[in-house]
């Protein structure tokens, strides 16, 4: 049996400590400092962006090309932070996201949805205050246009 630091009660072998039960939500307190890496915030923001209907892809032209090349490598992992740039301080973060939207989606409403989802995800998971989420729409894609982009046949014979 050991003492649970969250509430001072004794816990048995194998019982898991509950997170989020502490009264303190600060990243810096008398017991120590928590540092959230830029890559972690970028990954959370990227995943939260992809959850929104109407987002075709995340990233601009170069990031998407690199991502497409990475996808062709067997065993390669998806880079969820692709197309996301962040600045992380001790208590706050600012996020820049580039997207490709599906044609027909109201871009201003899409941006609002992305912004809300990203702020909620980052603030809930990290405890950082999100000061701004800037969204750049790099392109609009027809859903059947994605297949035409992968056509590698020469145009002339």
C-alpha positions in Angstrom: 0.0 0.0 0.0 1.2 3.5 -0.8 -0.2 7.0 -0.3 -1.9 8.6 -3.2 -0.4 12.1 -3.5 -3.6 13.5 -5.0 -5.8 12.9 -2.0 -3.7 11.4 0.8 -5.6 8.1 1.0 -3.9 4.7 0.9 -4.1 2.8 -2.4 -3.6 -0.9 -3.0 -1.1 -2.5 -5.3 -2.1 -2.2 -8.9 -4.7 0.6 -8.3 -4.0 3.5 -10.6 -3.6 7.1 -9.5 -6.4 9.4 -10.8 -5.2 12.5 -12.7 -7.0 15.8 -12.6 -8.0 15.4 -9.0 -5.5 18.0 -7.8 -6.8 21.5 -6.8 -3.9 23.1 -8.7 -4.0 23.5 -12.5 -0.9 25.6 -12.8 2.1 24.4 -14.8 4.4 26.1 -12.2 3.8 25.6 -8.5 5.8 25.0 -5.3 6.2 21.3 -6.1 7.8 21.8 -9.5 7.5 23.0 -13.1 5.8 21.3 -16.0 7.1 22.0 -19.5 5.0 21.2 -22.5 7.1 20.8 -25.7 6.1 22.7 -28.9 5.7 19.4 -30.7 3.1 18.2 -28.2 1.0 21.3 -28.6 1.4 21.1 -32.4 0.3 17.5 -32.4 -2.8 18.2 -30.2 -3.7 21.2 -32.5 -3.3 19.1 -35.6 -5.4 16.2 -34.4 -8.1 18.7 -33.2 -8.1 20.4 -36.6 -8.5 17.1 -38.5 -11.6 16.3 -36.3 -13.5 19.1 -38.0 -15.7 18.2 -40.9 -14.8 20.2 -44.0 -11.0 20.0 -43.4 -9.5 18.1 -46.3 -5.9 18.2 -45.2 -3.6 20.2 -42.9 -0.6 22.1 -44.2 0.4 24.1 -47.2 1.9 22.8 -50.5 5.4 21.8 -49.2 4.1 20.2 -46.0 1.6 18.2 -47.9 4.2 17.0 -50.4 6.5 15.9 -47.7 3.6 14.2 -45.9 2.6 12.3 -49.2 6.2 11.1 -49.5 6.3 10.0 -45.9 3.0 8.1 -46.4 4.7 6.0 -49.2 7.4 4.8 -46.8 6.5 1.5 -45.2 6.2 1.8 -41.4 6.3 5.6 -41.5 4.1 7.4 -39.0 1.6 10.2 -39.7 2.9 13.6 -38.6 -0.1 15.0 -36.8 1.8 18.3 -36.3 2.1 18.8 -40.0 0.9 22.3 -41.1 0.9 23.6 -37.5 3.3 26.1 -36.0 3.2 27.0 -32.4 4.9 29.3 -29.9 4.8 27.9 -26.3 5.6 30.0 -23.3 5.4 29.1 -19.6 1.6 29.7 -19.4 0.4 30.6 -22.9 0.6 29.4 -26.4 -0.1 30.8 -29.9 -1.0 28.5 -32.8 -0.8 29.0 -36.6 -2.6 26.4 -38.7 -2.7 26.0 -42.5 -5.5 23.9 -44.0 -6.9 22.7 -47.3 -10.7 22.9 -47.1 -13.3 20.9 -49.0 -15.2 22.8 -51.7 -18.6 24.1 -50.6 -17.8 24.6 -47.0 -18.3 28.1 -45.5 -14.6 29.0 -44.8 -15.3 31.5 -42.1 -17.5 29.0 -40.2 -14.9 26.3 -40.7 -12.3 28.6 -39.2 -14.5 29.2 -36.2 -15.1 25.5 -35.7 -11.4 24.7 -35.9 -10.5 27.5 -33.6 -13.0 26.4 -30.9 -11.9 22.8 -31.1 -8.2 23.5 -31.0 -8.6 25.9 -28.1 -10.6 23.4 -26.1 -8.3 20.5 -26.8 -5.0 22.4 -26.1 -6.3 24.1 -22.9 -7.9 20.9 -21.5 -4.9 18.7 -22.3 -2.0 21.1 -21.4 -3.3 23.7 -19.0 -1.8 26.4 -21.3 -3.9 29.4 -22.2 -4.3 29.7 -25.9 -3.9 33.4 -26.8 -4.7 33.0 -30.5 -5.3 30.5 -33.3 -4.5 31.9 -36.7 -5.9 29.8 -39.7 -4.7 30.1 -43.2 -6.7 28.4 -46.0 -4.2 27.4 -48.6 -6.5 25.7 -51.0 -10.0 24.4 -51.7 -10.4 20.9 -53.1 -13.3 19.1 -54.8 -13.7 15.7 -53.2 -13.2 13.9 -56.5 -10.3 16.3 -57.3 -8.1 14.4 -54.8 -8.0 11.4 -57.2 -6.9 13.6 -60.1 -3.9 14.9 -58.1 -2.5 11.4 -57.9 -2.7 10.7 -61.6 0.8 10.1 -62.8 0.1 9.4 -66.5 1.9 11.7 -69.0 -0.3 14.3 -70.6 1.2 13.7 -74.0 2.4 10.6 -75.8 
